[in-house]
Amino acid sequence: MSGHSKWNNIKRRKEATDAVKAKIFTKIGREMIVCIKEGGPDPNNNARLRDLIAKARSNNVPNDNIDRLIKKASGEGSKNNFESMVYEGYGPSGVAVIVECLTDNKNRTAGDVRHYFDKFGGNLGTTGCVSFQFTDKGIVVVENTGIDEDQAMEDCFDCGGDDLTVEEDTIVMECAPAQVHAMREALTEKGYNVLSAEAEKVPSSYVSLDDPEDVKKMQELLDHLEENDDVQNVYHNWEMPEDGESF
C-alpha cells in the first residue's frame, strides 16, 4: 500500500497552479452535485457530503465557493445531471487501468477516453477486463505527528480500521469502503488531522515498466485522463518511479 495511495496526488495538488486548482474544484463540485441530489444539502444528514466538504477544504477550496455550490445544487430546477461511467483498459505493456467518470455527455466522454488510450499505447477494454485485479478498500490518511505506532494501531482498530502503514509524514489506514465516513469522524474525535478519506480501488499486484518510451506514454495517459473534467478517478497497477508518482 505504501506509496500508492491517491494521497500522493492530493499532496501535489496542494501546490498546483490556479488553472489546475480550478479543475480540482470542478471535479469535486460534480461529486457534490450528485451527492446532494441523492442525499440532500444538509451535511449533518449526509455523511458523503461531509466527506466531500472536507475533501474540498483539504484542496484549499474556499468556504464561499463550497457554500455557493451547495446552494446551486440544491436549488429547484437545477439542470446539473451527471451520469456515472466506468471504463477499463490497458496502458503500455499491459498496465491495468480503471477510469471513473461523471459526465453529462456519454458520447463525448467515451470518445475522449478511447482517444487517450489509443494515442498513448494502450487500448480500451470491456467491462470487467481488469477490475478483478483490484480490491475496493476504504483509505483514510491522517497526519503523522509523531504518534507512537502501537497507539496509532490501537486507534485504527478502535475506529473500525483493518490495517495501517506508517509513512514519514502520514499514516495510511485501511478499512471496509462502507466504514470510511464513520472512521474519519471517529479519528477526528480522537484528535487526528484527517487529510483524506475515500473508497479506493487497490491493485492486488503491480507492473513495472522498464522501457523509457512505455514510461513516457503511461505518464502521458495518466496526465491526459487527469486533465479531463469528466474524469473523477483513475486507478492503475503501475509500479511508478519514486520521483514521479501519480494516482
Backbone bond lengths (Angstrom), bond angles and torsions (degrees), N, CA, C in turn:
res aa  C-N    CA-C-N  psi(-1)  N-CA   C-N-CA  omega(-1)  CA-C   N-CA-C  phi
1 M - - - 1.463 - - 1.523 111.21 -
2 S 1.330 116.04 -36.21 1.455 120.66 -174.08 1.524 111.47 -55.81
3 G 1.317 116.07 130.49 1.460 120.60 176.39 1.509 114.94 86.30
4 H 1.343 117.80 -4.71 1.457 118.64 -175.10 1.519 113.89 -119.53
5 S 1.308 117.35 4.02 1.466 119.05 175.74 1.519 109.53 -68.77
6 K 1.334 115.08 150.10 1.464 119.05 176.22 1.515 111.80 -61.67
7 W 1.331 117.15 -12.86 1.464 120.02 177.64 1.523 111.53 -57.33
8 N 1.332 117.74 -30.27 1.470 119.64 177.59 1.522 110.87 -58.71
9 N 1.324 115.75 -38.55 1.462 119.97 178.86 1.520 110.97 -72.55
10 I 1.336 116.56 -38.53 1.460 120.36 179.26 1.520 110.59 -61.91
11 K 1.333 117.07 -39.40 1.466 120.06 179.37 1.519 111.16 -59.85
12 R 1.345 116.16 -41.49 1.461 118.76 178.67 1.522 110.91 -66.31
13 R 1.325 116.45 -34.63 1.457 119.80 -178.17 1.517 112.05 -64.11
14 K 1.317 117.90 -28.29 1.450 120.77 -179.10 1.529 111.38 -62.81
15 E 1.332 116.54 -23.17 1.456 121.03 -179.88 1.531 110.92 -108.43
16 A 1.307 116.25 19.41 1.460 120.90 -175.02 1.520 111.67 -74.55
17 T 1.334 115.15 163.96 1.459 121.44 175.89 1.521 109.05 -73.43
18 D 1.333 116.56 168.13 1.460 120.87 179.55 1.524 111.16 -60.23
19 A 1.331 116.52 -37.90 1.466 120.04 -179.17 1.522 110.88 -63.86
20 V 1.330 116.44 -42.68 1.461 120.26 179.28 1.522 110.34 -68.97
21 K 1.329 117.46 -38.09 1.460 120.81 177.66 1.524 110.83 -61.00
22 A 1.332 116.65 -36.94 1.462 120.37 178.51 1.524 110.43 -63.78
23 K 1.339 117.05 -39.57 1.461 120.60 178.24 1.525 110.76 -65.98
24 I 1.334 115.98 -38.76 1.465 120.41 179.02 1.517 109.85 -59.59
25 F 1.340 116.14 -45.45 1.460 119.61 -178.80 1.523 111.19 -67.37
26 T 1.336 116.73 -34.48 1.463 120.56 176.73 1.528 110.17 -59.65
27 K 1.321 116.56 -44.83 1.464 121.09 -179.26 1.524 111.39 -66.77
28 I 1.342 117.03 -47.20 1.457 120.35 179.07 1.525 109.46 -63.63
29 G 1.335 115.97 -38.82 1.457 120.88 179.98 1.519 112.15 -59.74
30 R 1.316 117.26 -41.40 1.462 119.78 178.71 1.526 110.59 -63.52
31 E 1.329 116.18 -42.79 1.462 119.43 177.64 1.532 110.81 -59.78
32 M 1.340 116.06 -40.67 1.455 119.98 -178.87 1.526 111.33 -67.20
33 I 1.328 117.13 -38.96 1.463 121.06 179.26 1.530 110.60 -60.80
34 V 1.339 116.49 -48.04 1.465 121.07 178.82 1.530 110.34 -63.24
35 C 1.327 115.91 -43.18 1.462 121.56 -179.00 1.529 111.52 -61.85
36 I 1.326 117.02 -42.89 1.470 121.55 -179.42 1.523 110.77 -67.19
37 K 1.335 117.14 -39.32 1.458 120.26 178.56 1.528 110.88 -63.93
38 E 1.341 116.09 -32.40 1.461 119.92 -177.30 1.525 112.50 -85.88
39 G 1.352 116.79 -36.67 1.463 119.10 -171.66 1.511 115.88 -125.42
40 G 1.339 117.91 2.56 1.452 120.25 177.83 1.519 113.50 92.33
41 P 1.359 116.98 164.29 1.467 121.73 -172.81 1.532 115.55 -89.18
42 D 1.325 117.45 -0.17 1.467 120.31 -177.55 1.525 109.64 -93.83
43 P 1.333 118.09 110.25 1.473 119.90 -178.88 1.521 113.30 -62.27
44 N 1.329 117.29 -21.68 1.463 119.32 178.06 1.528 111.61 -68.67
45 N 1.332 115.99 -24.29 1.460 120.61 -179.94 1.531 112.80 -112.20
46 N 1.323 116.41 6.05 1.455 121.33 -176.72 1.531 108.27 -135.38
47 A 1.334 115.43 93.99 1.471 120.66 -174.98 1.527 111.74 -61.14
48 R 1.335 116.50 -38.50 1.466 119.73 -179.90 1.524 110.58 -63.94
49 L 1.321 117.35 -38.85 1.460 120.57 178.03 1.521 110.69 -64.89
50 R 1.325 117.07 -38.62 1.472 119.71 176.67 1.524 110.66 -59.55
51 D 1.337 115.72 -41.59 1.465 119.75 179.39 1.526 111.16 -65.34
52 L 1.332 116.83 -39.70 1.459 120.20 -178.91 1.520 111.51 -69.37
53 I 1.326 116.88 -35.99 1.462 120.19 175.69 1.533 109.69 -63.14
54 A 1.332 116.02 -43.25 1.465 120.06 177.50 1.523 110.80 -63.30
55 K 1.344 116.27 -38.68 1.462 120.86 178.33 1.528 110.57 -64.42
56 A 1.322 116.67 -42.22 1.465 120.64 179.00 1.524 110.32 -62.48
57 R 1.314 116.38 -44.40 1.463 119.87 -179.78 1.521 111.89 -65.04
58 S 1.333 117.00 -36.50 1.465 119.96 178.68 1.522 111.08 -66.85
59 N 1.338 116.79 -20.69 1.466 121.64 175.93 1.523 111.95 -99.64
60 N 1.348 115.21 19.03 1.466 122.16 174.27 1.523 114.13 63.85
61 V 1.343 117.15 30.05 1.455 120.60 174.28 1.534 108.07 -78.93
62 P 1.342 119.04 125.55 1.473 121.58 -178.43 1.530 111.98 -60.92
63 N 1.332 115.45 146.67 1.466 120.61 179.97 1.534 111.98 -59.27
64 D 1.328 116.95 -35.88 1.464 120.12 179.16 1.523 111.20 -60.59
65 N 1.331 116.32 -40.87 1.468 120.35 178.63 1.522 111.00 -64.32
66 I 1.335 115.61 -40.87 1.467 120.25 179.60 1.525 110.23 -63.51
67 D 1.338 116.09 -45.59 1.472 120.71 -178.85 1.522 111.28 -62.36
68 R 1.341 116.89 -42.10 1.471 120.59 -179.90 1.523 111.09 -63.08
69 L 1.334 116.04 -40.94 1.458 119.68 -179.09 1.527 111.13 -65.63
70 I 1.332 116.81 -42.38 1.458 120.51 179.58 1.526 110.45 -61.32
71 K 1.325 116.32 -44.42 1.465 120.07 179.10 1.524 111.30 -63.71
72 K 1.326 116.53 -41.25 1.462 120.73 -179.38 1.526 110.85 -66.11
73 A 1.340 116.27 -43.81 1.466 120.24 -177.01 1.517 112.61 -69.80
74 S 1.340 116.06 -28.26 1.461 119.53 -177.25 1.526 112.79 -92.27
75 G 1.341 117.34 -3.98 1.453 120.84 -179.44 1.514 112.44 -70.43
76 E 1.312 116.20 147.60 1.456 120.50 178.88 1.533 110.30 -65.78
77 G 1.303 114.88 139.17 1.458 119.69 178.00 1.523 113.80 79.92
78 S 1.334 116.70 14.13 1.455 119.41 177.22 1.523 109.88 -58.80
79 K 1.323 115.79 130.78 1.462 120.46 -176.00 1.519 112.66 -96.68
80 N 1.335 117.13 7.60 1.456 120.56 -179.65 1.529 109.56 -78.86
81 N 1.327 116.55 102.92 1.459 121.17 178.87 1.525 109.14 -123.34
82 F 1.312 115.65 105.96 1.452 120.78 -178.66 1.524 110.32 -111.13
83 E 1.320 115.40 139.47 1.464 121.81 -179.46 1.516 109.55 -111.03
84 S 1.313 116.23 139.38 1.456 121.57 179.60 1.520 110.35 -82.02
85 M 1.331 116.54 130.16 1.459 122.42 177.70 1.532 108.97 -132.64
86 V 1.324 116.62 142.97 1.467 121.51 178.22 1.525 108.84 -126.80
87 Y 1.319 116.30 129.10 1.461 122.10 178.66 1.527 109.06 -118.20
88 E 1.334 116.27 143.45 1.456 121.73 178.28 1.521 109.49 -126.68
89 G 1.315 115.53 145.62 1.454 118.59 179.38 1.512 111.70 -172.38
90 Y 1.323 114.34 -167.83 1.457 121.31 -177.12 1.521 110.21 -125.36
91 G 1.318 115.42 137.03 1.450 121.22 171.76 1.514 109.42 -89.30
92 P 1.339 118.22 -167.97 1.457 121.35 177.72 1.532 112.08 -54.94
93 S 1.324 116.87 140.94 1.472 123.77 177.98 1.520 113.03 57.35
94 G 1.330 116.71 30.28 1.451 120.58 172.15 1.512 116.40 79.15
95 V 1.342 118.84 18.55 1.463 120.78 175.79 1.530 109.00 -63.29
96 A 1.324 116.63 128.47 1.467 121.20 -179.87 1.521 109.99 -78.81
97 V 1.343 116.56 134.04 1.466 121.65 -176.89 1.532 109.53 -135.64
98 I 1.330 115.70 132.55 1.464 122.07 173.07 1.523 107.95 -120.42
99 V 1.326 116.80 130.78 1.462 122.09 -177.80 1.524 109.06 -120.47
100 E 1.328 116.92 118.95 1.461 122.21 177.86 1.523 109.07 -101.82
101 C 1.333 116.79 130.73 1.459 121.37 -176.08 1.525 111.90 -128.55
102 L 1.331 115.21 154.43 1.460 122.95 165.49 1.518 105.70 -124.09
103 T 1.320 116.91 118.15 1.459 119.35 -172.21 1.527 112.15 -137.87
104 D 1.333 115.12 151.13 1.463 121.04 172.04 1.523 110.83 -105.30
105 N 1.358 115.67 9.79 1.465 120.74 178.79 1.534 107.87 -153.03
106 K 1.329 116.63 93.39 1.469 120.82 -174.48 1.525 112.38 -61.78
107 N 1.318 116.77 -38.61 1.469 119.45 -178.01 1.527 111.18 -64.34
108 R 1.335 116.28 -42.01 1.466 120.14 178.50 1.523 110.83 -62.03
109 T 1.312 115.64 -48.20 1.462 120.15 -176.13 1.521 111.56 -65.36
110 A 1.334 116.95 -45.00 1.464 120.39 179.11 1.526 110.87 -60.59
111 G 1.342 116.46 -41.22 1.454 120.42 179.08 1.514 112.23 -64.32
112 D 1.331 116.22 -42.61 1.470 120.36 179.45 1.522 111.42 -63.38
113 V 1.338 116.34 -47.83 1.464 120.41 -177.28 1.524 110.75 -63.51
114 R 1.330 116.98 -44.08 1.462 120.09 178.48 1.531 111.12 -61.73
115 H 1.321 116.40 -40.38 1.468 121.04 179.45 1.528 111.21 -60.58
116 Y 1.339 116.91 -43.28 1.463 120.25 -179.73 1.532 111.07 -62.62
117 F 1.335 116.39 -45.33 1.465 119.41 179.89 1.523 110.53 -61.78
118 D 1.320 117.22 -45.95 1.468 120.91 -178.61 1.527 111.58 -64.08
119 K 1.333 116.70 -41.29 1.461 120.95 -174.56 1.517 112.82 -69.67
120 F 1.334 116.35 -32.06 1.458 119.32 -173.31 1.532 113.77 -112.91
121 G 1.321 115.41 39.43 1.458 121.02 168.20 1.505 116.62 77.40
122 G 1.330 117.09 20.70 1.458 119.65 178.90 1.509 111.52 -122.20
123 N 1.307 116.72 -168.59 1.458 120.47 174.04 1.516 109.94 -154.17
124 L 1.329 115.17 139.58 1.453 121.68 179.36 1.522 108.40 -77.19
125 G 1.341 116.58 133.83 1.455 120.54 -177.86 1.517 112.07 -109.27
126 T 1.315 115.38 -166.61 1.452 121.67 179.86 1.530 110.59 -94.09
127 T 1.316 116.21 163.56 1.453 120.96 179.16 1.531 110.34 -58.52
128 G 1.334 115.82 127.45 1.450 120.93 179.05 1.512 115.14 94.24
129 C 1.342 116.94 -3.38 1.468 118.78 -174.86 1.525 113.20 -69.80
130 V 1.343 117.64 -25.89 1.472 119.40 178.90 1.521 113.10 -130.38
131 S 1.329 118.34 -12.25 1.465 119.91 -173.85 1.519 113.16 -62.80
132 F 1.348 117.17 -23.89 1.458 120.13 178.55 1.534 112.24 -66.18
133 Q 1.325 116.46 -14.70 1.463 120.76 179.30 1.532 112.57 -87.54
134 F 1.336 117.01 1.75 1.456 121.93 -177.52 1.525 110.53 -123.75
135 T 1.333 115.66 152.39 1.459 122.00 175.66 1.522 108.48 -121.90
136 D 1.326 117.07 134.62 1.458 121.25 176.75 1.524 109.83 -75.25
137 K 1.321 116.06 124.86 1.459 121.40 179.39 1.523 109.68 -138.59
138 G 1.321 115.99 151.21 1.455 120.70 170.27 1.521 107.88 -87.51
139 I 1.319 116.85 130.32 1.464 121.45 -179.31 1.525 108.22 -121.38
140 V 1.316 115.89 117.02 1.461 121.79 178.94 1.528 107.81 -115.68
141 V 1.324 116.14 120.69 1.468 121.63 -178.37 1.521 108.87 -107.41
142 V 1.333 116.64 125.06 1.460 121.24 178.39 1.516 109.31 -119.77
143 E 1.314 115.50 156.56 1.454 120.85 178.75 1.524 109.84 -69.39
144 N 1.326 116.12 134.50 1.469 121.05 176.79 1.527 108.18 -89.57
145 T 1.318 115.32 103.66 1.473 120.64 -178.36 1.517 111.47 -100.06
146 G 1.324 116.19 20.26 1.457 119.76 179.58 1.515 113.27 90.85
147 I 1.328 117.03 14.93 1.449 120.96 179.77 1.527 110.59 -65.14
148 D 1.338 116.60 145.27 1.448 122.30 178.18 1.528 109.82 -59.11
149 E 1.338 116.41 135.23 1.467 119.92 -175.66 1.522 112.15 -62.95
150 D 1.325 117.55 -37.64 1.463 120.32 178.57 1.536 110.82 -63.81
151 Q 1.336 115.87 -39.80 1.460 119.79 178.90 1.524 110.23 -66.60
152 A 1.343 115.94 -40.99 1.462 120.13 178.42 1.529 110.23 -62.05
153 M 1.323 117.08 -41.19 1.462 121.27 178.39 1.523 110.96 -63.30
154 E 1.330 116.24 -43.36 1.467 120.53 178.55 1.523 110.98 -61.91
155 D 1.337 116.28 -43.82 1.468 120.28 179.50 1.522 111.09 -66.69
156 C 1.319 116.28 -37.15 1.464 120.94 178.47 1.527 109.93 -59.44
157 F 1.322 116.66 -50.65 1.469 120.79 -179.90 1.521 110.98 -64.80
158 D 1.321 115.93 -39.59 1.465 120.62 -177.87 1.527 111.30 -64.13
159 C 1.329 116.27 -29.80 1.468 121.03 -177.67 1.527 112.77 -93.94
160 G 1.322 116.99 6.13 1.459 120.32 175.99 1.504 115.26 102.44
161 G 1.347 117.69 8.67 1.455 121.15 -179.12 1.515 113.29 -83.10
162 D 1.344 116.02 164.61 1.460 122.39 -178.74 1.519 112.97 -110.42
163 D 1.320 117.08 -28.47 1.464 120.89 -174.43 1.519 108.59 -165.55
164 L 1.328 116.68 165.51 1.468 119.32 175.86 1.514 110.36 -149.56
165 T 1.318 115.33 158.15 1.459 123.32 174.28 1.521 107.34 -127.80
166 V 1.336 116.40 123.79 1.461 121.10 -179.95 1.519 109.07 -92.42
167 E 1.330 115.94 121.52 1.451 121.87 177.70 1.527 109.00 -113.86
168 E 1.314 116.73 179.48 1.459 120.37 -173.47 1.519 112.92 -60.15
169 D 1.324 117.03 -48.53 1.463 121.53 -176.23 1.519 113.47 -109.52
170 T 1.326 117.21 -11.26 1.464 120.73 -174.19 1.527 111.37 -137.42
171 I 1.311 114.52 163.05 1.465 121.96 169.63 1.526 106.43 -123.25
172 V 1.327 116.50 121.42 1.459 121.92 -177.34 1.529 108.17 -100.50
173 M 1.334 116.42 116.54 1.457 121.66 -177.96 1.522 110.30 -109.28
174 E 1.331 115.72 141.20 1.456 121.66 -179.99 1.522 110.17 -109.09
175 C 1.334 115.33 146.94 1.455 121.08 176.61 1.523 108.25 -155.35
176 A 1.322 116.86 176.27 1.458 120.26 173.95 1.526 108.45 -66.99
177 P 1.347 118.59 144.26 1.470 120.43 -178.46 1.525 113.58 -52.26
178 A 1.326 117.22 -37.84 1.465 120.55 -177.88 1.525 112.68 -71.12
179 Q 1.348 116.49 -12.45 1.468 120.77 -177.18 1.526 113.00 -94.40
180 V 1.329 117.40 -2.45 1.473 120.19 -173.39 1.520 112.36 -56.88
181 H 1.335 117.24 -50.73 1.465 120.59 -176.01 1.530 111.01 -61.62
182 A 1.336 116.22 -48.09 1.466 120.54 -178.12 1.521 111.22 -65.02
183 M 1.334 116.26 -37.97 1.461 119.23 -178.78 1.523 111.30 -68.27
184 R 1.336 116.40 -41.10 1.464 119.14 177.86 1.517 110.70 -58.81
185 E 1.313 117.33 -45.57 1.455 120.44 -177.74 1.527 111.67 -68.37
186 A 1.345 116.81 -38.54 1.464 120.54 179.71 1.525 111.07 -65.80
187 L 1.329 116.61 -40.83 1.464 120.40 178.71 1.521 111.08 -67.81
188 T 1.330 116.60 -37.66 1.464 120.60 177.20 1.525 110.31 -61.84
189 E 1.331 116.29 -41.57 1.468 120.63 178.41 1.526 111.78 -63.37
190 K 1.331 116.52 -28.83 1.461 120.74 178.72 1.526 112.20 -82.95
191 G 1.345 116.56 -0.77 1.456 119.77 176.23 1.507 115.62 98.52
192 Y 1.337 118.07 4.53 1.464 120.40 178.67 1.527 110.46 -78.01
193 N 1.339 115.32 146.44 1.458 121.11 173.23 1.522 107.67 -92.49
194 V 1.335 116.17 101.35 1.462 121.08 -177.27 1.523 109.15 -80.48
195 L 1.329 116.20 119.81 1.462 121.93 -176.68 1.520 112.04 -91.49
196 S 1.319 117.21 -29.88 1.454 121.30 -177.96 1.521 108.37 -160.48
197 A 1.327 116.65 141.81 1.468 121.42 177.55 1.520 108.41 -148.64
198 E 1.328 116.95 105.82 1.459 120.91 -176.46 1.520 110.81 -150.25
199 A 1.326 115.20 155.42 1.461 120.79 168.89 1.528 107.53 -80.10
200 E 1.321 116.84 133.15 1.451 121.54 -177.69 1.523 110.04 -133.10
201 K 1.319 115.21 164.40 1.459 121.39 173.61 1.523 107.65 -104.34
202 V 1.333 116.15 114.95 1.459 121.96 -175.30 1.522 109.08 -104.97
203 P 1.341 118.27 125.52 1.472 120.46 -178.40 1.525 112.01 -69.69
204 S 1.335 115.81 147.32 1.464 120.56 178.79 1.518 111.78 -78.04
205 S 1.325 117.31 -22.86 1.463 122.08 177.11 1.526 108.19 -153.63
206 Y 1.333 115.71 165.19 1.463 120.62 -175.55 1.522 111.52 -121.55
207 V 1.341 115.19 154.49 1.461 123.02 -179.93 1.523 109.09 -114.09
208 S 1.328 116.74 131.21 1.465 121.44 176.56 1.528 109.63 -94.97
209 L 1.324 115.85 145.03 1.459 121.54 176.21 1.522 108.50 -113.84
210 D 1.341 116.26 120.69 1.464 120.93 -177.56 1.524 112.79 -99.28
211 D 1.314 116.83 -26.22 1.466 121.32 -179.54 1.528 109.20 -78.46
212 P 1.344 118.45 120.46 1.468 120.97 179.95 1.527 113.26 -54.71
213 E 1.327 117.66 -33.38 1.458 120.93 179.83 1.532 110.45 -68.28
214 D 1.346 116.42 -38.52 1.461 120.11 176.99 1.530 110.54 -66.00
215 V 1.324 116.02 -40.12 1.470 120.53 178.35 1.528 109.99 -60.80
216 K 1.338 115.98 -44.92 1.461 120.78 -179.55 1.526 111.15 -62.55
217 K 1.329 116.23 -45.96 1.465 120.07 -178.55 1.514 111.47 -65.97
218 M 1.344 117.10 -39.24 1.463 120.00 -179.43 1.523 110.72 -65.28
219 Q 1.325 116.42 -41.84 1.461 119.85 178.85 1.526 110.76 -65.70
220 E 1.326 116.65 -39.10 1.467 120.13 178.27 1.528 110.92 -65.85
221 L 1.337 117.03 -38.30 1.458 120.34 177.18 1.521 110.18 -60.45
222 L 1.339 116.73 -47.60 1.464 120.77 179.66 1.524 111.12 -63.72
223 D 1.325 117.04 -41.39 1.468 120.54 -179.10 1.526 111.13 -62.54
224 H 1.330 117.14 -44.33 1.468 120.28 -178.77 1.528 111.43 -67.86
225 L 1.316 117.04 -38.29 1.455 119.63 176.02 1.519 110.42 -64.00
226 E 1.320 116.58 -43.85 1.467 121.95 -179.57 1.527 111.59 -61.28
227 E 1.318 116.75 -35.36 1.461 120.83 -175.99 1.532 112.75 -78.87
228 N 1.314 117.57 -12.86 1.461 120.87 -178.24 1.526 109.70 -80.65
229 D 1.327 117.04 125.77 1.469 121.06 -176.69 1.524 112.61 -61.92
230 D 1.336 117.73 -28.77 1.464 120.60 -178.00 1.531 112.42 -74.23
231 V 1.321 117.30 -21.08 1.466 121.75 -176.22 1.526 110.25 -86.06
232 Q 1.321 115.66 122.60 1.464 121.07 -179.88 1.524 112.16 -93.86
233 N 1.313 116.72 -46.90 1.467 121.15 -176.34 1.516 110.44 -141.84
234 V 1.323 115.64 145.03 1.462 121.60 174.13 1.526 107.63 -128.84
235 Y 1.325 115.57 128.38 1.462 120.93 176.92 1.517 108.40 -120.13
236 H 1.324 116.86 142.31 1.465 120.37 -179.98 1.523 109.50 -151.93
237 N 1.316 116.49 169.41 1.464 120.28 178.98 1.522 112.14 -116.73
238 W 1.328 116.16 31.86 1.466 121.06 175.44 1.520 109.42 -78.92
239 E 1.329 116.09 127.09 1.464 122.13 174.15 1.524 106.42 -79.63
240 M 1.334 116.27 93.85 1.455 120.86 -169.80 1.527 112.40 -78.76
241 P 1.343 117.37 152.95 1.459 120.97 173.90 1.529 109.89 -61.10
242 E 1.317 117.09 149.10 1.457 122.03 -176.93 1.526 112.31 -59.38
243 D 1.347 116.99 -32.91 1.464 119.91 -175.64 1.517 112.21 -94.15
244 G 1.343 118.03 10.77 1.451 118.81 -177.59 1.510 112.60 -143.10
245 E 1.309 116.69 37.66 1.450 119.72 -175.23 1.532 110.83 -72.78
246 S 1.296 113.16 146.72 1.458 121.26 175.12 1.511 106.18 -140.40
247 F 1.301 117.11 -167.13 1.462 117.56 174.58 1.504 109.22 -109.00
